[in-house]
Amino acid sequence: MANPVTIEELSEAMYRMVKEATGVKKLKPTDLTKAMMEHFGPERCSKEACKEALRRLMDSGRCVYTYYGGSFVELPPEEGTEI
């Protein structure tokens, strides 16, 4: 069995994906989980690991949840910009 991907690797990959999608598409937590499982493979990446990686991104302030008819993961607004 392949070594599982670390939570740090997952959160960095998720952050990059959110950053690249900013202004183009809003990503749901499930979109990120599916993309990570596809990228790393289901044998290396679990839903639980993805949830922990998302939790770390939120707790660190690198990403925030927004709500527009559904929950989305986005970068926090920059200081001095309107929401």
mmCIF file of the N, C-alpha and C atoms, coordinates in Angstrom:
data_MODEL
# 
_entry.id   MODEL 
# 
loop_
_atom_site.group_PDB 
_atom_site.id 
_atom_site.type_symbol 
_atom_site.label_atom_id 
_atom_site.label_alt_id 
_atom_site.label_comp_id 
_atom_site.label_asym_id 
_atom_site.label_entity_id 
_atom_site.label_seq_id 
_atom_site.pdbx_PDB_ins_code 
_atom_site.Cartn_x 
_atom_site.Cartn_y 
_atom_site.Cartn_z 
_atom_site.occupancy 
_atom_site.B_iso_or_equiv 
_atom_site.pdbx_formal_charge 
_atom_site.auth_seq_id 
_atom_site.auth_comp_id 
_atom_site.auth_asym_id 
_atom_site.auth_atom_id 
_atom_site.pdbx_PDB_model_num 
ATOM 1   N N  . MET A 1 1  ? 0.845   -1.186 0.000   1.00 0.00 ? 1  MET A N  1 
ATOM 2   C CA . MET A 1 1  ? 0.000   0.000  0.000   1.00 0.00 ? 1  MET A CA 1 
ATOM 3   C C  . MET A 1 1  ? 0.888   1.247  0.000   1.00 0.00 ? 1  MET A C  1 
ATOM 4   N N  . ALA A 1 2  ? 0.480   2.247  -0.747  1.00 0.00 ? 2  ALA A N  1 
ATOM 5   C CA . ALA A 1 2  ? 1.231   3.501  -0.845  1.00 0.00 ? 2  ALA A CA 1 
ATOM 6   C C  . ALA A 1 2  ? 1.131   4.281  0.465   1.00 0.00 ? 2  ALA A C  1 
ATOM 7   N N  . ASN A 1 3  ? 2.157   5.084  0.720   1.00 0.00 ? 3  ASN A N  1 
ATOM 8   C CA . ASN A 1 3  ? 2.130   5.922  1.924   1.00 0.00 ? 3  ASN A CA 1 
ATOM 9   C C  . ASN A 1 3  ? 1.010   6.947  1.821   1.00 0.00 ? 3  ASN A C  1 
ATOM 10  N N  . PRO A 1 4  ? 0.262   7.145  2.905   1.00 0.00 ? 4  PRO A N  1 
ATOM 11  C CA . PRO A 1 4  ? -0.794  8.156  2.854   1.00 0.00 ? 4  PRO A CA 1 
ATOM 12  C C  . PRO A 1 4  ? -0.190  9.557  2.737   1.00 0.00 ? 4  PRO A C  1 
ATOM 13  N N  . VAL A 1 5  ? -0.903  10.415 2.046   1.00 0.00 ? 5  VAL A N  1 
ATOM 14  C CA . VAL A 1 5  ? -0.471  11.802 1.893   1.00 0.00 ? 5  VAL A CA 1 
ATOM 15  C C  . VAL A 1 5  ? -0.631  12.500 3.247   1.00 0.00 ? 5  VAL A C  1 
ATOM 16  N N  . THR A 1 6  ? 0.276   13.421 3.576   1.00 0.00 ? 6  THR A N  1 
ATOM 17  C CA . THR A 1 6  ? 0.182   14.109 4.865   1.00 0.00 ? 6  THR A CA 1 
ATOM 18  C C  . THR A 1 6  ? -0.884  15.193 4.812   1.00 0.00 ? 6  THR A C  1 
ATOM 19  N N  . ILE A 1 7  ? -1.370  15.567 5.975   1.00 0.00 ? 7  ILE A N  1 
ATOM 20  C CA . ILE A 1 7  ? -2.370  16.624 6.078   1.00 0.00 ? 7  ILE A CA 1 
ATOM 21  C C  . ILE A 1 7  ? -1.796  17.937 5.529   1.00 0.00 ? 7  ILE A C  1 
ATOM 22  N N  . GLU A 1 8  ? -0.505  18.179 5.799   1.00 0.00 ? 8  GLU A N  1 
ATOM 23  C CA . GLU A 1 8  ? 0.138   19.400 5.309   1.00 0.00 ? 8  GLU A CA 1 
ATOM 24  C C  . GLU A 1 8  ? 0.157   19.440 3.780   1.00 0.00 ? 8  GLU A C  1 
ATOM 25  N N  . GLU A 1 9  ? 0.486   18.295 3.154   1.00 0.00 ? 9  GLU A N  1 
ATOM 26  C CA . GLU A 1 9  ? 0.482   18.230 1.685   1.00 0.00 ? 9  GLU A CA 1 
ATOM 27  C C  . GLU A 1 9  ? -0.919  18.477 1.138   1.00 0.00 ? 9  GLU A C  1 
ATOM 28  N N  . LEU A 1 10 ? -1.907  17.878 1.784   1.00 0.00 ? 10 LEU A N  1 
ATOM 29  C CA . LEU A 1 10 ? -3.286  18.062 1.356   1.00 0.00 ? 10 LEU A CA 1 
ATOM 30  C C  . LEU A 1 10 ? -3.726  19.518 1.479   1.00 0.00 ? 10 LEU A C  1 
ATOM 31  N N  . SER A 1 11 ? -3.438  20.129 2.613   1.00 0.00 ? 11 SER A N  1 
ATOM 32  C CA . SER A 1 11 ? -3.879  21.515 2.802   1.00 0.00 ? 11 SER A CA 1 
ATOM 33  C C  . SER A 1 11 ? -3.181  22.455 1.823   1.00 0.00 ? 11 SER A C  1 
ATOM 34  N N  . GLU A 1 12 ? -1.906  22.207 1.519   1.00 0.00 ? 12 GLU A N  1 
ATOM 35  C CA . GLU A 1 12 ? -1.194  23.040 0.537   1.00 0.00 ? 12 GLU A CA 1 
ATOM 36  C C  . GLU A 1 12 ? -1.795  22.870 -0.857  1.00 0.00 ? 12 GLU A C  1 
ATOM 37  N N  . ALA A 1 13 ? -2.110  21.636 -1.229  1.00 0.00 ? 13 ALA A N  1 
ATOM 38  C CA . ALA A 1 13 ? -2.709  21.380 -2.538  1.00 0.00 ? 13 ALA A CA 1 
ATOM 39  C C  . ALA A 1 13 ? -4.091  22.027 -2.629  1.00 0.00 ? 13 ALA A C  1 
ATOM 40  N N  . MET A 1 14 ? -4.864  21.944 -1.547  1.00 0.00 ? 14 MET A N  1 
ATOM 41  C CA . MET A 1 14 ? -6.187  22.574 -1.522  1.00 0.00 ? 14 MET A CA 1 
ATOM 42  C C  . MET A 1 14 ? -6.062  24.089 -1.627  1.00 0.00 ? 14 MET A C  1 
ATOM 43  N N  . TYR A 1 15 ? -5.117  24.657 -0.890  1.00 0.00 ? 15 TYR A N  1 
ATOM 44  C CA . TYR A 1 15 ? -4.911  26.106 -0.925  1.00 0.00 ? 15 TYR A CA 1 
ATOM 45  C C  . TYR A 1 15 ? -4.568  26.564 -2.345  1.00 0.00 ? 15 TYR A C  1 
ATOM 46  N N  . ARG A 1 16 ? -3.660  25.854 -3.001  1.00 0.00 ? 16 ARG A N  1 
ATOM 47  C CA . ARG A 1 16 ? -3.294  26.208 -4.380  1.00 0.00 ? 16 ARG A CA 1 
ATOM 48  C C  . ARG A 1 16 ? -4.509  26.143 -5.302  1.00 0.00 ? 16 ARG A C  1 
ATOM 49  N N  . MET A 1 17 ? -5.335  25.123 -5.124  1.00 0.00 ? 17 MET A N  1 
ATOM 50  C CA . MET A 1 17 ? -6.518  24.961 -5.966  1.00 0.00 ? 17 MET A CA 1 
ATOM 51  C C  . MET A 1 17 ? -7.503  26.116 -5.748  1.00 0.00 ? 17 MET A C  1 
ATOM 52  N N  . VAL A 1 18 ? -7.715  26.485 -4.487  1.00 0.00 ? 18 VAL A N  1 
ATOM 53  C CA . VAL A 1 18 ? -8.617  27.598 -4.174  1.00 0.00 ? 18 VAL A CA 1 
ATOM 54  C C  . VAL A 1 18 ? -8.056  28.896 -4.743  1.00 0.00 ? 18 VAL A C  1 
ATOM 55  N N  . LYS A 1 19 ? -6.753  29.104 -4.598  1.00 0.00 ? 19 LYS A N  1 
ATOM 56  C CA . LYS A 1 19 ? -6.112  30.322 -5.094  1.00 0.00 ? 19 LYS A CA 1 
ATOM 57  C C  . LYS A 1 19 ? -6.249  30.425 -6.617  1.00 0.00 ? 19 LYS A C  1 
ATOM 58  N N  . GLU A 1 20 ? -6.032  29.311 -7.322  1.00 0.00 ? 20 GLU A N  1 
ATOM 59  C CA . GLU A 1 20 ? -6.148  29.304 -8.779  1.00 0.00 ? 20 GLU A CA 1 
ATOM 60  C C  . GLU A 1 20 ? -7.586  29.536 -9.243  1.00 0.00 ? 20 GLU A C  1 
ATOM 61  N N  . ALA A 1 21 ? -8.555  29.107 -8.455  1.00 0.00 ? 21 ALA A N  1 
ATOM 62  C CA . ALA A 1 21 ? -9.963  29.242 -8.831  1.00 0.00 ? 21 ALA A CA 1 
ATOM 63  C C  . ALA A 1 21 ? -10.547 30.600 -8.462  1.00 0.00 ? 21 ALA A C  1 
ATOM 64  N N  . THR A 1 22 ? -9.840  31.380 -7.657  1.00 0.00 ? 22 THR A N  1 
ATOM 65  C CA . THR A 1 22 ? -10.349 32.670 -7.209  1.00 0.00 ? 22 THR A CA 1 
ATOM 66  C C  . THR A 1 22 ? -10.671 33.552 -8.408  1.00 0.00 ? 22 THR A C  1 
ATOM 67  N N  . GLY A 1 23 ? -11.907 34.070 -8.427  1.00 0.00 ? 23 GLY A N  1 
ATOM 68  C CA . GLY A 1 23 ? -12.356 34.918 -9.510  1.00 0.00 ? 23 GLY A CA 1 
ATOM 69  C C  . GLY A 1 23 ? -12.846 34.162 -10.724 1.00 0.00 ? 23 GLY A C  1 
ATOM 70  N N  . VAL A 1 24 ? -12.635 32.865 -10.754 1.00 0.00 ? 24 VAL A N  1 
ATOM 71  C CA . VAL A 1 24 ? -13.047 32.041 -11.891 1.00 0.00 ? 24 VAL A CA 1 
ATOM 72  C C  . VAL A 1 24 ? -14.232 31.158 -11.509 1.00 0.00 ? 24 VAL A C  1 
ATOM 73  N N  . LYS A 1 25 ? -14.091 30.477 -10.368 1.00 0.00 ? 25 LYS A N  1 
ATOM 74  C CA . LYS A 1 25 ? -15.100 29.516 -9.926  1.00 0.00 ? 25 LYS A CA 1 
ATOM 75  C C  . LYS A 1 25 ? -15.076 29.429 -8.411  1.00 0.00 ? 25 LYS A C  1 
ATOM 76  N N  . LYS A 1 26 ? -16.244 29.260 -7.831  1.00 0.00 ? 26 LYS A N  1 
ATOM 77  C CA . LYS A 1 26 ? -16.340 29.031 -6.390  1.00 0.00 ? 26 LYS A CA 1 
ATOM 78  C C  . LYS A 1 26 ? -16.312 27.523 -6.152  1.00 0.00 ? 26 LYS A C  1 
ATOM 79  N N  . LEU A 1 27 ? -15.459 27.099 -5.234  1.00 0.00 ? 27 LEU A N  1 
ATOM 80  C CA . LEU A 1 27 ? -15.309 25.671 -4.953  1.00 0.00 ? 27 LEU A CA 1 
ATOM 81  C C  . LEU A 1 27 ? -16.008 25.290 -3.656  1.00 0.00 ? 27 LEU A C  1 
ATOM 82  N N  . LYS A 1 28 ? -16.738 24.194 -3.706  1.00 0.00 ? 28 LYS A N  1 
ATOM 83  C CA . LYS A 1 28 ? -17.368 23.644 -2.510  1.00 0.00 ? 28 LYS A CA 1 
ATOM 84  C C  . LYS A 1 28 ? -16.373 22.720 -1.828  1.00 0.00 ? 28 LYS A C  1 
ATOM 85  N N  . PRO A 1 29 ? -16.543 22.491 -0.528  1.00 0.00 ? 29 PRO A N  1 
ATOM 86  C CA . PRO A 1 29 ? -15.661 21.535 0.162   1.00 0.00 ? 29 PRO A CA 1 
ATOM 87  C C  . PRO A 1 29 ? -15.636 20.164 -0.515  1.00 0.00 ? 29 PRO A C  1 
ATOM 88  N N  . THR A 1 30 ? -16.792 19.716 -1.017  1.00 0.00 ? 30 THR A N  1 
ATOM 89  C CA . THR A 1 30 ? -16.820 18.408 -1.683  1.00 0.00 ? 30 THR A CA 1 
ATOM 90  C C  . THR A 1 30 ? -16.028 18.427 -2.994  1.00 0.00 ? 30 THR A C  1 
ATOM 91  N N  . ASP A 1 31 ? -16.017 19.584 -3.685  1.00 0.00 ? 31 ASP A N  1 
ATOM 92  C CA . ASP A 1 31 ? -15.213 19.702 -4.911  1.00 0.00 ? 31 ASP A CA 1 
ATOM 93  C C  . ASP A 1 31 ? -13.736 19.475 -4.583  1.00 0.00 ? 31 ASP A C  1 
ATOM 94  N N  . LEU A 1 32 ? -13.286 20.100 -3.495  1.00 0.00 ? 32 LEU A N  1 
ATOM 95  C CA . LEU A 1 32 ? -11.889 19.963 -3.088  1.00 0.00 ? 32 LEU A CA 1 
ATOM 96  C C  . LEU A 1 32 ? -11.567 18.528 -2.685  1.00 0.00 ? 32 LEU A C  1 
ATOM 97  N N  . THR A 1 33 ? -12.449 17.917 -1.926  1.00 0.00 ? 33 THR A N  1 
ATOM 98  C CA . THR A 1 33 ? -12.234 16.537 -1.483  1.00 0.00 ? 33 THR A CA 1 
ATOM 99  C C  . THR A 1 33 ? -12.133 15.594 -2.677  1.00 0.00 ? 33 THR A C  1 
ATOM 100 N N  . LYS A 1 34 ? -13.062 15.717 -3.620  1.00 0.00 ? 34 LYS A N  1 
ATOM 101 C CA . LYS A 1 34 ? -13.046 14.861 -4.805  1.00 0.00 ? 34 LYS A CA 1 
ATOM 102 C C  . LYS A 1 34 ? -11.778 15.082 -5.621  1.00 0.00 ? 34 LYS A C  1 
ATOM 103 N N  . ALA A 1 35 ? -11.381 16.339 -5.779  1.00 0.00 ? 35 ALA A N  1 
ATOM 104 C CA . ALA A 1 35 ? -10.181 16.657 -6.564  1.00 0.00 ? 35 ALA A CA 1 
ATOM 105 C C  . ALA A 1 35 ? -8.929  16.079 -5.903  1.00 0.00 ? 35 ALA A C  1 
ATOM 106 N N  . MET A 1 36 ? -8.850  16.159 -4.577  1.00 0.00 ? 36 MET A N  1 
ATOM 107 C CA . MET A 1 36 ? -7.678  15.634 -3.871  1.00 0.00 ? 36 MET A CA 1 
ATOM 108 C C  . MET A 1 36 ? -7.625  14.113 -3.957  1.00 0.00 ? 36 MET A C  1 
ATOM 109 N N  . MET A 1 37 ? -8.781  13.469 -3.828  1.00 0.00 ? 37 MET A N  1 
ATOM 110 C CA . MET A 1 37 ? -8.815  12.008 -3.915  1.00 0.00 ? 37 MET A CA 1 
ATOM 111 C C  . MET A 1 37 ? -8.459  11.548 -5.326  1.00 0.00 ? 37 MET A C  1 
ATOM 112 N N  . GLU A 1 38 ? -8.845  12.332 -6.324  1.00 0.00 ? 38 GLU A N  1 
ATOM 113 C CA . GLU A 1 38 ? -8.499  12.001 -7.697  1.00 0.00 ? 38 GLU A CA 1 
ATOM 114 C C  . GLU A 1 38 ? -7.005  12.252 -7.949  1.00 0.00 ? 38 GLU A C  1 
ATOM 115 N N  . HIS A 1 39 ? -6.492  13.354 -7.425  1.00 0.00 ? 39 HIS A N  1 
ATOM 116 C CA . HIS A 1 39 ? -5.090  13.718 -7.628  1.00 0.00 ? 39 HIS A CA 1 
ATOM 117 C C  . HIS A 1 39 ? -4.132  12.747 -6.937  1.00 0.00 ? 39 HIS A C  1 
ATOM 118 N N  . PHE A 1 40 ? -4.375  12.498 -5.665  1.00 0.00 ? 40 PHE A N  1 
ATOM 119 C CA . PHE A 1 40 ? -3.476  11.638 -4.881  1.00 0.00 ? 40 PHE A CA 1 
ATOM 120 C C  . PHE A 1 40 ? -3.854  10.163 -4.940  1.00 0.00 ? 40 PHE A C  1 
ATOM 121 N N  . GLY A 1 41 ? -5.094  9.877  -5.311  1.00 0.00 ? 41 GLY A N  1 
ATOM 122 C CA . GLY A 1 41 ? -5.569  8.500  -5.350  1.00 0.00 ? 41 GLY A CA 1 
ATOM 123 C C  . GLY A 1 41 ? -6.273  8.131  -4.052  1.00 0.00 ? 41 GLY A C  1 
ATOM 124 N N  . PRO A 1 42 ? -7.364  7.378  -4.143  1.00 0.00 ? 42 PRO A N  1 
ATOM 125 C CA . PRO A 1 42 ? -8.129  7.029  -2.939  1.00 0.00 ? 42 PRO A CA 1 
ATOM 126 C C  . PRO A 1 42 ? -7.355  6.166  -1.949  1.00 0.00 ? 42 PRO A C  1 
ATOM 127 N N  . GLU A 1 43 ? -6.316  5.481  -2.418  1.00 0.00 ? 43 GLU A N  1 
ATOM 128 C CA . GLU A 1 43 ? -5.521  4.644  -1.499  1.00 0.00 ? 43 GLU A CA 1 
ATOM 129 C C  . GLU A 1 43 ? -4.581  5.494  -0.653  1.00 0.00 ? 43 GLU A C  1 
ATOM 130 N N  . ARG A 1 44 ? -4.294  6.731  -1.077  1.00 0.00 ? 44 ARG A N  1 
ATOM 131 C CA . ARG A 1 44 ? -3.400  7.626  -0.317  1.00 0.00 ? 44 ARG A CA 1 
ATOM 132 C C  . ARG A 1 44 ? -4.141  8.747  0.389   1.00 0.00 ? 44 ARG A C  1 
ATOM 133 N N  . CYS A 1 45 ? -5.370  9.028  -0.031  1.00 0.00 ? 45 CYS A N  1 
ATOM 134 C CA . CYS A 1 45 ? -6.098  10.199 0.465   1.00 0.00 ? 45 CYS A CA 1 
ATOM 135 C C  . CYS A 1 45 ? -7.513  9.790  0.869   1.00 0.00 ? 45 CYS A C  1 
ATOM 136 N N  . SER A 1 46 ? -7.872  10.049 2.120   1.00 0.00 ? 46 SER A N  1 
ATOM 137 C CA . SER A 1 46 ? -9.208  9.700  2.610   1.00 0.00 ? 46 SER A CA 1 
ATOM 138 C C  . SER A 1 46 ? -10.051 10.957 2.808   1.00 0.00 ? 46 SER A C  1 
ATOM 139 N N  . LYS A 1 47 ? -11.364 10.766 2.905   1.00 0.00 ? 47 LYS A N  1 
ATOM 140 C CA . LYS A 1 47 ? -12.267 11.887 3.164   1.00 0.00 ? 47 LYS A CA 1 
ATOM 141 C C  . LYS A 1 47 ? -11.943 12.516 4.517   1.00 0.00 ? 47 LYS A C  1 
ATOM 142 N N  . GLU A 1 48 ? -11.594 11.693 5.496   1.00 0.00 ? 48 GLU A N  1 
ATOM 143 C CA . GLU A 1 48 ? -11.270 12.198 6.825   1.00 0.00 ? 48 GLU A CA 1 
ATOM 144 C C  . GLU A 1 48 ? -10.033 13.097 6.781   1.00 0.00 ? 48 GLU A C  1 
ATOM 145 N N  . ALA A 1 49 ? -9.031  12.685 6.001   1.00 0.00 ? 49 ALA A N  1 
ATOM 146 C CA . ALA A 1 49 ? -7.819  13.496 5.866   1.00 0.00 ? 49 ALA A CA 1 
ATOM 147 C C  . ALA A 1 49 ? -8.145  14.828 5.191   1.00 0.00 ? 49 ALA A C  1 
ATOM 148 N N  . CYS A 1 50 ? -9.024  14.798 4.205   1.00 0.00 ? 50 CYS A N  1 
ATOM 149 C CA . CYS A 1 50 ? -9.431  16.036 3.517   1.00 0.00 ? 50 CYS A CA 1 
ATOM 150 C C  . CYS A 1 50 ? -10.170 16.967 4.476   1.00 0.00 ? 50 CYS A C  1 
ATOM 151 N N  . LYS A 1 51 ? -11.031 16.397 5.316   1.00 0.00 ? 51 LYS A N  1 
ATOM 152 C CA . LYS A 1 51 ? -11.742 17.216 6.297   1.00 0.00 ? 51 LYS A CA 1 
ATOM 153 C C  . LYS A 1 51 ? -10.761 17.881 7.258   1.00 0.00 ? 51 LYS A C  1 
ATOM 154 N N  . GLU A 1 52 ? -9.759  17.145 7.696   1.00 0.00 ? 52 GLU A N  1 
ATOM 155 C CA . GLU A 1 52 ? -8.756  17.698 8.604   1.00 0.00 ? 52 GLU A CA 1 
ATOM 156 C C  . GLU A 1 52 ? -7.951  18.790 7.903   1.00 0.00 ? 52 GLU A C  1 
ATOM 157 N N  . ALA A 1 53 ? -7.599  18.580 6.645   1.00 0.00 ? 53 ALA A N  1 
ATOM 158 C CA . ALA A 1 53 ? -6.845  19.590 5.893   1.00 0.00 ? 53 ALA A CA 1 
ATOM 159 C C  . ALA A 1 53 ? -7.675  20.867 5.739   1.00 0.00 ? 53 ALA A C  1 
ATOM 160 N N  . LEU A 1 54 ? -8.962  20.722 5.443   1.00 0.00 ? 54 LEU A N  1 
ATOM 161 C CA . LEU A 1 54 ? -9.842  21.892 5.350   1.00 0.00 ? 54 LEU A CA 1 
ATOM 162 C C  . LEU A 1 54 ? -9.945  22.610 6.687   1.00 0.00 ? 54 LEU A C  1 
ATOM 163 N N  . ARG A 1 55 ? -10.063 21.838 7.752   1.00 0.00 ? 55 ARG A N  1 
ATOM 164 C CA . ARG A 1 55 ? -10.158 22.422 9.096   1.00 0.00 ? 55 ARG A CA 1 
ATOM 165 C C  . ARG A 1 55 ? -8.905  23.251 9.399   1.00 0.00 ? 55 ARG A C  1 
ATOM 166 N N  . ARG A 1 56 ? -7.743  22.726 9.031   1.00 0.00 ? 56 ARG A N  1 
ATOM 167 C CA . ARG A 1 56 ? -6.500  23.458 9.276   1.00 0.00 ? 56 ARG A CA 1 
ATOM 168 C C  . ARG A 1 56 ? -6.431  24.739 8.450   1.00 0.00 ? 56 ARG A C  1 
ATOM 169 N N  . LEU A 1 57 ? -6.910  24.689 7.207   1.00 0.00 ? 57 LEU A N  1 
ATOM 170 C CA . LEU A 1 57 ? -6.934  25.903 6.376   1.00 0.00 ? 57 LEU A CA 1 
ATOM 171 C C  . LEU A 1 57 ? -7.848  26.965 6.989   1.00 0.00 ? 57 LEU A C  1 
ATOM 172 N N  . MET A 1 58 ? -8.982  26.543 7.524   1.00 0.00 ? 58 MET A N  1 
ATOM 173 C CA . MET A 1 58 ? -9.926  27.483 8.142   1.00 0.00 ? 58 MET A CA 1 
ATOM 174 C C  . MET A 1 58 ? -9.361  28.032 9.458   1.00 0.00 ? 58 MET A C  1 
ATOM 175 N N  . ASP A 1 59 ? -8.818  27.141 10.280  1.00 0.00 ? 59 ASP A N  1 
ATOM 176 C CA . ASP A 1 59 ? -8.283  27.557 11.581  1.00 0.00 ? 59 ASP A CA 1 
ATOM 177 C C  . ASP A 1 59 ? -7.101  28.506 11.436  1.00 0.00 ? 59 ASP A C  1 
ATOM 178 N N  . SER A 1 60 ? -6.309  28.321 10.376  1.00 0.00 ? 60 SER A N  1 
ATOM 179 C CA . SER A 1 60 ? -5.141  29.181 10.169  1.00 0.00 ? 60 SER A CA 1 
ATOM 180 C C  . SER A 1 60 ? -5.521  30.518 9.541   1.00 0.00 ? 60 SER A C  1 
ATOM 181 N N  . GLY A 1 61 ? -6.742  30.616 9.001   1.00 0.00 ? 61 GLY A N  1 
ATOM 182 C CA . GLY A 1 61 ? -7.176  31.852 8.363   1.00 0.00 ? 61 GLY A CA 1 
ATOM 183 C C  . GLY A 1 61 ? -6.753  31.963 6.905   1.00 0.00 ? 61 GLY A C  1 
ATOM 184 N N  . ARG A 1 62 ? -6.128  30.930 6.368   1.00 0.00 ? 62 ARG A N  1 
ATOM 185 C CA . ARG A 1 62 ? -5.699  30.976 4.964   1.00 0.00 ? 62 ARG A CA 1 
ATOM 186 C C  . ARG A 1 62 ? -6.884  30.877 4.016   1.00 0.00 ? 62 ARG A C  1 
ATOM 187 N N  . CYS A 1 63 ? -7.955  30.238 4.455   1.00 0.00 ? 63 CYS A N  1 
ATOM 188 C CA . CYS A 1 63 ? -9.188  30.134 3.687   1.00 0.00 ? 63 CYS A CA 1 
ATOM 189 C C  . CYS A 1 63 ? -10.364 30.403 4.617   1.00 0.00 ? 63 CYS A C  1 
ATOM 190 N N  . VAL A 1 64 ? -11.501 30.755 4.022   1.00 0.00 ? 64 VAL A N  1 
ATOM 191 C CA . VAL A 1 64 ? -12.718 30.989 4.795   1.00 0.00 ? 64 VAL A CA 1 
ATOM 192 C C  . VAL A 1 64 ? -13.884 30.315 4.086   1.00 0.00 ? 64 VAL A C  1 
ATOM 193 N N  . TYR A 1 65 ? -14.909 29.992 4.869   1.00 0.00 ? 65 TYR A N  1 
ATOM 194 C CA . TYR A 1 65 ? -16.149 29.516 4.286   1.00 0.00 ? 65 TYR A CA 1 
ATOM 195 C C  . TYR A 1 65 ? -17.003 30.723 3.948   1.00 0.00 ? 65 TYR A C  1 
ATOM 196 N N  . THR A 1 66 ? -17.628 30.701 2.779   1.00 0.00 ? 66 THR A N  1 
ATOM 197 C CA . THR A 1 66 ? -18.606 31.718 2.415   1.00 0.00 ? 66 THR A CA 1 
ATOM 198 C C  . THR A 1 66 ? -19.895 30.995 2.069   1.00 0.00 ? 66 THR A C  1 
ATOM 199 N N  . TYR A 1 67 ? -20.981 31.729 2.079   1.00 0.00 ? 67 TYR A N  1 
ATOM 200 C CA . TYR A 1 67 ? -22.275 31.112 1.807   1.00 0.00 ? 67 TYR A CA 1 
ATOM 201 C C  . TYR A 1 67 ? -23.034 31.945 0.784   1.00 0.00 ? 67 TYR A C  1 
ATOM 202 N N  . TYR A 1 68 ? -23.300 31.373 -0.367  1.00 0.00 ? 68 TYR A N  1 
ATOM 203 C CA . TYR A 1 68 ? -24.120 31.983 -1.415  1.00 0.00 ? 68 TYR A CA 1 
ATOM 204 C C  . TYR A 1 68 ? -25.046 30.903 -1.949  1.00 0.00 ? 68 TYR A C  1 
ATOM 205 N N  . GLY A 1 69 ? -26.041 30.523 -1.146  1.00 0.00 ? 69 GLY A N  1 
ATOM 206 C CA . GLY A 1 69 ? -26.927 29.442 -1.546  1.00 0.00 ? 69 GLY A CA 1 
ATOM 207 C C  . GLY A 1 69 ? -26.295 28.066 -1.341  1.00 0.00 ? 69 GLY A C  1 
ATOM 208 N N  . GLY A 1 70 ? -25.113 28.036 -0.798  1.00 0.00 ? 70 GLY A N  1 
ATOM 209 C CA . GLY A 1 70 ? -24.365 26.821 -0.502  1.00 0.00 ? 70 GLY A CA 1 
ATOM 210 C C  . GLY A 1 70 ? -23.033 27.237 0.094   1.00 0.00 ? 70 GLY A C  1 
ATOM 211 N N  . SER A 1 71 ? -22.342 26.334 0.735   1.00 0.00 ? 71 SER A N  1 
ATOM 212 C CA . SER A 1 71 ? -21.052 26.655 1.356   1.00 0.00 ? 71 SER A CA 1 
ATOM 213 C C  . SER A 1 71 ? -19.928 26.527 0.336   1.00 0.00 ? 71 SER A C  1 
ATOM 214 N N  . PHE A 1 72 ? -19.048 27.524 0.338   1.00 0.00 ? 72 PHE A N  1 
ATOM 215 C CA . PHE A 1 72 ? -17.901 27.540 -0.556  1.00 0.00 ? 72 PHE A CA 1 
ATOM 216 C C  . PHE A 1 72 ? -16.640 27.838 0.227   1.00 0.00 ? 72 PHE A C  1 
ATOM 217 N N  . VAL A 1 73 ? -15.502 27.393 -0.297  1.00 0.00 ? 73 VAL A N  1 
ATOM 218 C CA . VAL A 1 73 ? -14.203 27.661 0.305   1.00 0.00 ? 73 VAL A CA 1 
ATOM 219 C C  . VAL A 1 73 ? -13.526 28.714 -0.557  1.00 0.00 ? 73 VAL A C  1 
ATOM 220 N N  . GLU A 1 74 ? -13.126 29.828 0.074   1.00 0.00 ? 74 GLU A N  1 
ATOM 221 C CA . GLU A 1 74 ? -12.494 30.918 -0.664  1.00 0.00 ? 74 GLU A CA 1 
ATOM 222 C C  . GLU A 1 74 ? -11.339 31.488 0.148   1.00 0.00 ? 74 GLU A C  1 
ATOM 223 N N  . LEU A 1 75 ? -10.523 32.310 -0.524  1.00 0.00 ? 75 LEU A N  1 
ATOM 224 C CA . LEU A 1 75 ? -9.495  33.045 0.187   1.00 0.00 ? 75 LEU A CA 1 
ATOM 225 C C  . LEU A 1 75 ? -10.183 34.169 0.956   1.00 0.00 ? 75 LEU A C  1 
ATOM 226 N N  . PRO A 1 76 ? -9.649  34.542 2.105   1.00 0.00 ? 76 PRO A N  1 
ATOM 227 C CA . PRO A 1 76 ? -10.275 35.637 2.842   1.00 0.00 ? 76 PRO A CA 1 
ATOM 228 C C  . PRO A 1 76 ? -10.132 36.946 2.056   1.00 0.00 ? 76 PRO A C  1 
ATOM 229 N N  . PRO A 1 77 ? -11.095 37.866 2.217   1.00 0.00 ? 77 PRO A N  1 
ATOM 230 C CA . PRO A 1 77 ? -10.978 39.146 1.509   1.00 0.00 ? 77 PRO A CA 1 
ATOM 231 C C  . PRO A 1 77 ? -9.763  39.917 2.004   1.00 0.00 ? 77 PRO A C  1 
ATOM 232 N N  . GLU A 1 78 ? -9.123  40.648 1.106   1.00 0.00 ? 78 GLU A N  1 
ATOM 233 C CA . GLU A 1 78 ? -7.964  41.432 1.489   1.00 0.00 ? 78 GLU A CA 1 
ATOM 234 C C  . GLU A 1 78 ? -8.425  42.664 2.279   1.00 0.00 ? 78 GLU A C  1 
ATOM 235 N N  . GLU A 1 79 ? -7.551  43.144 3.141   1.00 0.00 ? 79 GLU A N  1 
ATOM 236 C CA . GLU A 1 79 ? -7.860  44.328 3.937   1.00 0.00 ? 79 GLU A CA 1 
ATOM 237 C C  . GLU A 1 79 ? -8.168  45.493 3.011   1.00 0.00 ? 79 GLU A C  1 
ATOM 238 N N  . GLY A 1 80 ? -9.220  46.243 3.349   1.00 0.00 ? 80 GLY A N  1 
ATOM 239 C CA . GLY A 1 80 ? -9.561  47.443 2.593   1.00 0.00 ? 80 GLY A CA 1 
ATOM 240 C C  . GLY A 1 80 ? -10.408 47.212 1.366   1.00 0.00 ? 80 GLY A C  1 
ATOM 241 N N  . THR A 1 81 ? -10.814 45.961 1.092   1.00 0.00 ? 81 THR A N  1 
ATOM 242 C CA . THR A 1 81 ? -11.669 45.699 -0.051  1.00 0.00 ? 81 THR A CA 1 
ATOM 243 C C  . THR A 1 81 ? -13.085 45.451 0.438   1.00 0.00 ? 81 THR A C  1 
ATOM 244 N N  . GLU A 1 82 ? -14.045 45.810 -0.403  1.00 0.00 ? 82 GLU A N  1 
ATOM 245 C CA . GLU A 1 82 ? -15.426 45.581 -0.039  1.00 0.00 ? 82 GLU A CA 1 
ATOM 246 C C  . GLU A 1 82 ? -15.803 44.142 -0.284  1.00 0.00 ? 82 GLU A C  1 
ATOM 247 N N  . ILE A 1 83 ? -16.715 43.656 0.531   1.00 0.00 ? 83 ILE A N  1 
ATOM 248 C CA . ILE A 1 83 ? -17.179 42.264 0.391   1.00 0.00 ? 83 ILE A CA 1 
ATOM 249 C C  . ILE A 1 83 ? -18.389 42.247 -0.507  1.00 0.00 ? 83 ILE A C  1 
# 
